[in-house]
Amino acid sequence: MFTTMKKTEHELLVRRLQGMSDAEYWDAFAHYYGESPREFLVTLLRGMGDRDPLLSDVFLGLIPSFSEIDRQKTAERLIDGYSDPSRLLSLLHHLGYAEPESLIPLLIKHQGMPSAFLLLRSLRYVEEDRELLMRVARFLLHRGDAVAFNLASQS
């Protein structure tokens, strides 16, 4: 019978996952995610290292079975790992975040340049919604970093 793993066991699994070949990792991902998505998703994402999930048929095949929470956790965890905005946008589209309104809440929390670029582009699609733009600008100003100030001044 399946039992809940302790925090230290999850840490050991992360280390083990990071040392696996890509094929072994994606097999393990499918196995553990299939066993208990709620328990293993974050551990699996932490063990991903610098693997690109867009190159994995296993990952792309599992996305339709992701719950909304799984999609959000996956997006949150992987956004900062992309240096190319088009690759990041592709990941987000695969996860079901295709509309600018759905991208903004995800991207606003991240400080990387690809996130900033996609956030600015998304804000341009909703520029008629002054209330949304003001909320975003306030959030960015509160965040207080240089990229946030530049984005706030553009929105």
N, C-alpha and C positions, 0 to 999 in steps of 0.2 A: 504493500500500500504506500502511496505517495505521502511523504511527511514534509512539513514546512522546514526549510533550511534556516539555520542561524546566520546571523550577520557575518561571522567569521567564515562560515562555509561559502557564503556569497563572495567574499573577498578572495578566497582561494580559487573559486571558479573563475573570477575575473582574470586572475593571473594565469590560470591554465588556458583560458580562451585566447588571451593575448599571444601565447606561445604557439598556437595552432597554425597550420597552413590554412589558406583561404577555404579550401574544400572541407577540411575538418571543422573549421569554425562555422560555416554555413549549415553543415549537417547538424552540429550541436545547437545552433540557433533554432533550426526547425524543430529539433527534438524537445528542447527545454521550453520553447514558446508553446509548442503543442501540449506539453504537460500542464503548464500553468502560466498563462500569459501575465497574469497579475503579479505573480511572485518573481518571475524571471526577466521580464522585459528590460528593466533598468540595468540589471546585472549584465544581460546580453549586450546591451548598447555600450556599457562601460568597457566590456571586453572586446569591443569591435576594433579598438585602436584606430589606425588610419585607413582601414579598409573602406572602400567606396561601396555603399549598399546598392547604388544604381547599377553596378556591374554584376550584381548577384541575381540570378533568376529565382533563387530560393527566397530572398528578401522580397523581391517584386511580386512573387507568387503568393506570399503571405499577407501582403497589404490588404487585400479584400477582406481578410478575416480579422483585421485590426478593429478594435472598438474605437470610438471617438477619442477616448482617453489615451489609448495606445498610440493613435496618430499624433496627438498633441505631445505626449512624452517623447516620442521618437523625433518629431520636428525640433522640439526644444533642445534635446540632447545633441542633435547632429548639425544644427544650423551653423555653429561656429567652426565646424570642421571643413567648411568649403571656402576656397579662395576665389572661385569663379562664380559670379552671380548667375550665369546661365545654368550651371550645374546645380546650384542651390535651388533655383526656381524649378528645375526639373524634379528634384527631390520633393519639393513642397507640392507640386502638381500631382505627383504620384501618390502623395499622402492625402490628397483631396483638398488642398488649399489652392484653388485656382483663381478665385475672385480677389480683387484688391482688398475688399472689406474683410476677408478672412485672413489675408496675409499681414495686415497692419498689426493686430494684437500679438502675433508671433514675432515679427521682426523688430518691433519697437523695444523689446527687452534686450536686444543684442547689440554689441558695439562694433562688430567687424565691418569692414568696408563693403563686402558683398551684401550684408544685411541692410546697411545704410543706403546703398544704391537701390536695392529693391523696395525699401520703405519709401524713399523719395519718389520712385516711379509709381508706386501704389497710391501715394498721396495725390499725385497728379490726376489720377483717375477719379478721385472723390473730391476734387477741389471745390465743387459746388456746395458741399456739406461743411459750412463754416464752423458749426458746433464741433464736429469731429476733428477738424483741423486745429481748433483751439485746444481741445482736450489733448491731442497728440503733442502740440507745442508745449503745453504746460508740463506734460509728463517728461518730455525731452529736456526742458529747462531744469526740472527737478532732478533729473539724472545727473546733469552737471558736467559731463565730459565735453571735450572739444568737438567731437563728431556730433553729439547731441545738440550743442549750440548751433552748429552750422545747419543741421537738419531743421531745427526749430525756426531759424531765420528764413529758410527756403519754403516752409509750409505755410 
